[in-house]
């Protein structure tokens, strides 16, 4: 799977900016609406990818999956969302996390 690291970074930035940690969640369709329609399929794939890497946590609810940032990965997430972090660094941080 070829990964669009800019999109991955912007997804993490969106959760970080909205302070989506622990008790606060975003539904899958809410996250997908934040991006253009031609990227929504990729957003859904990357949500699962980031869950596998431990950056995002999925909470199962009766009305679908909800997502939030993993508070135990705070330092990695802060570094990813820093404005000076380049895409290559995002790739290393996500793959190591």
Buried (B, 14 or more C-beta within 10 A) or exposed (E): EEBBBEBBBBBBBBBBEBEBBEEEBBBBEEBBEBBEEEBBEBBBBBBEBBBEBEBBBBEEEEEEBBBBBBEEBEEBBEBBBEEEBEEEBBBEBBEEB
